[in-house]
Amino acid sequence: MVSGMEAVKTLKLRIKDKHAKAMLAMARDVNTVWNFCNETQYRSLKRYCNRPKVWLSGFDLQKLTNGFVKCDGVVAGSPTVQQVCEEFATRLRQFKRQKMNWRVSDRKSPKYSLGWVPFKRRALTYKNGQLKFNGINIGLWDSYGLSRYELGAGSFNEDSRGRWYVNIAVKVQVDEKRVPDGVTTLGIDLGLKTMATYSDGSAFNMPKFYRDTEAALGIAQRANKKRRVKAVHIKIANRRKDAIHKETTALVKKHAAIFVGNVNAKAMAKTSMAKSVHDAAWTMFRTTLKYKAIRQCVVFEEVNEAFSTQTCSCCGSIPPSSPKGRAGLGIRQWTCSDCGAEHDRDTNAARNIVRLGLQALEVGILGV
């Protein structure tokens, strides 16, 4: 690959189970530092209740936790402690809260926090098929060939079954002169009945993995088979991820430009349709499609999908016959009263999305 623009990609690899005990010990130290930062931040706000609020930065918290690694029984390294402080300050600003949730280390507690051990770039090295971190040689299943990458920051994470993974940010080269394999443009309308409807009339009917497994999951939950419940949830997530990866890979190989509606999954998840929204995994689909499009030099944009369902993709008007509001959710086929064109509800929305995407792209090119 010729030299060009650099992009950051996160690789996820499973580490061997024999390191779980050491990881759990470091995770307990991470939870201690996080809870200390949480308590310190909250007290700083209460202490100055009649004065301007004091929001501690990551640098302030690092000074307060300096020397923690020298305490008896602490196994986490100083780069990990520093990264926890930075991460806490970042999340506090992001969510605009006075304090974050406490991290629980007791594995028997229903509020147990899955293990998390962040690290800085300088704290991790790769040699002879192993990662060296905090003085420990960590074996893993290297399916990506880490020796080919320059390793960045990341974290070790535990899943619900007690298995540990390492997530590492690496830099990959993107050839700016690369020509996409496809030559067509595509608009995507995301939905619940059909996961994704395309402007060419086709659709991605991803199975409802959670709905299909809901009965078996309920039986395991009522029987209090916790290990079985965790295994079912992991299976659902893996099947969903596999289906999305296969579909998004096929899309970036077929098209030169892809435009998708900016449906607000977070807001929809707060409605009565929350279960279906989570099962559809719109955000995962868009995120996966975006980074693959960047790698393949395919144009990718999220388009404001407002009125895309009501607007006729042939004449551009919003006729009285188009489906509107909650009452029109059941209307799947409709005819434009202005031009007489017949539309499938979702395909029409996808065609409007690709039209709006091309218009925005044209304005951007002319603006440059």
C-alpha positions in Angstrom: 0.0 0.0 0.0 1.5 3.4 -1.0 2.0 6.0 1.6 -1.0 8.2 2.3 -3.4 9.3 5.0 -3.3 7.5 8.4 -6.4 6.2 10.2 -6.8 4.7 13.6 -8.3 1.3 14.0 -9.0 -0.7 17.2 -8.0 -4.3 17.2 -9.7 -6.7 19.7 -7.9 -9.9 20.6 -8.6 -12.5 23.3 -5.9 -13.2 25.9 -5.4 -16.6 27.5 -7.4 -17.5 30.5 -4.4 -18.2 32.7 -3.9 -14.4 33.0 -7.4 -13.8 34.4 -6.2 -13.7 38.0 -3.5 -11.1 37.4 -6.0 -9.0 35.4 -8.6 -9.1 38.1 -6.0 -7.9 40.7 -5.1 -4.9 38.5 -8.8 -4.3 37.8 -9.4 -4.0 41.6 -6.7 -1.3 41.8 -8.3 0.5 38.8 -11.7 0.5 40.6 -10.0 1.9 43.7 -8.5 4.8 41.8 -11.8 5.5 39.9 -13.8 5.6 43.2 -11.2 7.8 44.8 -11.5 10.2 41.9 -15.2 10.1 42.1 -15.3 10.8 45.8 -12.7 13.6 45.5 -14.6 15.3 42.7 -17.9 15.2 44.5 -16.4 16.5 47.8 -14.8 19.4 45.9 -18.2 20.4 44.6 -19.9 20.2 48.0 -17.1 22.0 49.8 -17.5 25.1 47.6 -21.2 25.0 47.4 -21.4 28.8 47.8 -18.6 29.4 45.4 -17.9 28.6 41.7 -17.8 24.9 41.2 -14.3 23.3 40.9 -14.0 20.6 38.2 -10.8 18.6 38.7 -8.8 17.9 35.5 -7.0 14.7 34.8 -3.7 16.4 35.7 -5.1 17.4 39.1 -6.3 13.8 39.8 -2.9 12.4 38.8 -1.2 14.6 41.3 -3.6 13.4 44.0 -3.0 9.7 43.2 0.8 10.0 42.8 2.4 7.3 45.0 -0.6 5.0 45.0 1.4 2.3 43.2 3.8 2.2 46.1 1.2 1.1 48.6 1.2 -2.5 49.8 -0.8 -4.9 47.7 -1.1 -2.6 44.7 -0.2 -4.3 41.4 -1.3 -1.7 38.9 1.4 0.4 37.2 1.6 4.2 37.3 0.7 4.5 33.5 -2.6 2.7 34.3 -3.4 4.9 37.3 -2.7 8.0 35.2 -4.9 6.8 32.4 -7.7 6.1 34.8 -7.5 9.7 36.0 -7.6 11.1 32.5 -10.5 8.8 31.5 -12.5 9.8 34.6 -12.1 13.5 33.9 -13.0 13.0 30.3 -16.2 11.1 31.1 -17.2 13.6 33.7 -17.1 16.4 31.2 -18.8 14.3 28.5 -21.8 13.4 30.6 -21.9 16.7 32.5 -22.4 15.1 35.9 -21.2 15.9 39.4 -20.1 12.3 39.9 -19.9 9.0 38.0 -21.2 5.6 39.0 -19.1 3.7 41.5 -17.1 0.7 40.2 -17.8 -2.5 42.2 -15.0 -5.1 42.6 -17.1 -7.8 44.4 -17.8 -10.5 41.8 -20.8 -11.7 43.9 -22.5 -8.4 43.8 -25.3 -7.8 41.2 -23.7 -4.4 40.5 -20.3 -5.9 39.8 -18.3 -3.8 37.3 -16.7 -5.9 34.6 -12.9 -5.7 34.7 -11.2 -2.8 33.0 -7.5 -2.0 32.9 -6.6 0.9 30.6 -3.0 1.6 29.5 -0.9 4.2 27.8 1.0 3.7 24.6 4.4 3.4 26.4 3.1 0.7 28.9 2.7 -2.1 26.3 5.2 -3.8 24.1 4.8 -6.8 21.7 7.5 -9.4 21.2 7.6 -13.0 20.2 3.9 -13.4 20.1 3.3 -12.0 23.6 2.4 -8.7 25.1 4.5 -7.4 27.9 2.5 -5.3 30.3 3.3 -4.3 33.9 6.1 -6.9 34.1 3.9 -9.7 32.9 4.2 -11.6 29.6 0.7 -12.0 28.3 -0.2 -14.8 25.8 -2.9 -14.2 23.3 -4.5 -15.4 20.1 -2.9 -13.0 17.6 -5.2 -13.2 14.7 -4.2 -9.8 13.3 -0.4 -10.0 13.4 0.4 -7.3 15.8 4.1 -7.2 14.8 2.9 -5.3 11.6 1.4 -2.4 13.6 2.6 0.4 15.7 0.7 -0.2 19.0 -1.1 2.7 20.7 -3.1 3.1 23.9 -5.9 0.8 24.8 -7.4 -1.3 27.5 -7.9 -4.9 28.8 -11.6 -5.7 29.2 -13.5 -8.6 30.8 -16.7 -9.9 29.4 -19.7 -11.3 31.3 -18.2 -14.9 31.1 -15.0 -13.8 32.7 -12.9 -13.9 29.5 -10.4 -11.2 29.0 -9.7 -9.2 25.8 -7.2 -6.6 24.8 -8.3 -3.6 22.7 -5.4 -1.8 21.1 -5.5 1.3 18.9 -3.2 1.0 15.8 -2.5 3.2 12.9 -3.2 1.9 9.4 -2.4 3.5 6.1 -5.2 4.7 3.8 -4.3 5.3 0.2 -5.9 8.6 -0.8 -5.4 7.8 -4.4 -7.2 4.4 -4.2 -10.2 4.1 -6.5 -13.2 2.4 -4.9 -14.2 -1.0 -6.3 -17.8 0.2 -6.9 -19.1 3.0 -9.1 -22.6 3.6 -7.8 -24.1 5.6 -5.0 -26.4 4.1 -2.3 -28.9 5.6 0.2 -29.8 3.7 3.3 -33.0 4.1 5.4 -32.7 2.4 8.8 -35.8 0.8 10.3 -37.2 -1.7 12.7 -39.3 -3.9 10.4 -36.5 -4.0 7.9 -33.0 -3.3 9.3 -31.8 -1.4 6.3 -33.6 -0.5 3.0 -31.5 0.6 0.1 -32.2 3.1 -2.6 -31.8 0.4 -5.3 -34.8 -1.4 -4.0 -33.0 -4.2 -2.1 -32.9 -4.5 1.7 -30.9 -6.0 4.5 -33.3 -8.2 6.6 -31.1 -9.0 9.5 -32.7 -11.6 11.7 -34.1 -10.4 15.1 -31.5 -12.3 17.1 -32.8 -11.3 20.5 -36.4 -11.8 19.6 -35.6 -15.3 18.2 -33.8 -16.3 21.4 -36.1 -14.5 23.8 -38.0 -17.7 24.8 -34.8 -19.8 25.5 -33.3 -16.8 27.4 -36.5 -16.5 29.5 -36.3 -20.2 30.5 -32.7 -19.9 31.6 -33.4 -16.7 33.6 -36.4 -18.3 35.4 -34.3 -21.4 36.2 -31.6 -19.0 37.6 -28.9 -20.5 35.3 -26.6 -17.5 35.2 -23.9 -19.1 33.1 -26.4 -20.2 30.5 -27.9 -16.6 30.4 -24.5 -15.1 29.9 -23.7 -17.6 27.1 -27.0 -16.8 25.3 -26.4 -13.1 25.5 -22.8 -13.5 24.1 -24.2 -15.7 21.3 -26.7 -13.1 20.4 -24.1 -10.3 20.3 -21.7 -12.4 18.2 -24.3 -13.4 15.7 -25.4 -9.8 15.3 -21.9 -8.6 14.9 -21.1 -11.3 12.3 -24.1 -10.4 10.2 -23.3 -6.6 10.3 -19.7 -7.2 9.4 -20.6 -9.3 6.4 -23.2 -6.9 5.1 -21.1 -3.7 5.6 -18.1 -5.3 3.9 -20.3 -6.2 0.9 -21.6 -2.6 0.7 -18.3 -0.9 0.6 -17.1 -3.2 -2.2 -20.1 -2.5 -4.4 -20.5 1.3 -4.1 -18.4 4.4 -4.4 -20.6 6.6 -2.1 -22.9 5.7 0.7 -25.4 7.9 2.5 -27.3 6.8 5.6 -30.1 8.5 7.6 -29.2 10.0 10.9 -31.9 8.3 12.9 -31.5 9.0 16.7 -31.1 5.6 18.2 -30.5 6.9 21.7 -33.8 8.8 21.7 -35.7 5.9 20.2 -34.3 3.6 22.9 -36.2 5.5 25.5 -39.6 4.8 23.9 -41.8 1.7 24.0 -39.8 0.3 21.0 -36.6 0.1 23.0 -36.2 -3.6 22.7 -36.5 -3.6 19.0 -34.2 -0.6 18.6 -31.4 -2.3 20.6 -31.9 -5.5 18.6 -31.6 -3.5 15.3 -28.2 -2.1 16.4 -28.4 1.0 14.2 -25.3 2.6 15.8 -23.2 -0.5 15.4 -24.2 -0.7 11.7 -23.3 2.9 11.0 -20.0 2.9 12.9 -18.9 -0.3 11.2 -19.9 1.0 7.8 -18.1 4.3 8.4 -14.7 2.9 9.3 -14.8 0.3 6.5 -15.8 3.1 4.0 -12.8 5.1 5.1 -10.4 2.2 4.6 -11.8 1.6 1.1 -11.9 5.4 0.2 -15.6 5.2 -0.2 -17.6 8.4 0.4 -19.7 8.1 3.6 -22.0 10.7 5.0 -24.9 10.7 7.5 -27.8 12.7 6.1 -30.7 14.5 7.9 -33.6 12.1 7.2 -36.3 14.6 8.3 -39.4 14.3 5.9 -37.6 11.6 3.8 -40.6 9.3 4.2 -43.2 12.0 3.3 -41.3 13.5 0.3 -41.9 12.0 -3.1 -38.6 10.9 -4.5 -39.8 11.5 -8.1 -41.3 15.0 -7.9 -39.8 16.3 -4.6 -43.1 17.4 -3.2 -44.8 16.4 0.1 -48.3 15.4 -1.2 -51.3 15.0 1.0 -51.3 11.2 0.3 -47.9 10.6 1.8 -47.8 8.8 5.3 -47.5 11.3 8.1 -47.1 11.0 11.9 -47.9 8.0 14.0 -51.1 7.4 12.1 -49.1 6.7 9.0 -46.7 4.2 10.5 -48.7 1.3 9.1 -48.7 2.6 5.6 -46.0 0.7 3.6 -47.1 1.5 0.1 -48.5 4.8 -1.1 -49.1 6.8 -4.3 -48.1 10.4 -4.8 -51.2 12.5 -5.4 -49.1 15.1 -7.3 -47.3 13.0 -9.9 -48.9 9.6 -9.6 -45.7 7.7 -8.7 -46.1 4.6 -6.6 -43.7 4.2 -3.7 -42.6 1.6 -1.2 -42.3 3.6 2.0 -38.7 2.7 3.0 -37.3 2.6 -0.6 -38.7 6.1 -1.2 -37.0 7.3 2.0 -33.7 5.8 1.0 -33.9 7.5 -2.5 -34.5 10.8 -0.8 -31.5 10.2 1.5 -29.2 9.5 -1.4 -30.5 12.6 -3.2 -29.9 14.8 -0.2 -26.4 13.3 0.3 -25.4 14.0 -3.3 -26.7 17.6 -2.9 -24.6 18.1 0.3 -21.6 16.6 -1.4 -22.0 18.9 -4.4 -22.2 21.9 -2.1 -19.1 20.8 -0.3 -17.1 20.4 -3.5 -18.2 23.7 -4.9 -17.5 25.4 -1.5 -13.9 24.1 -1.7 
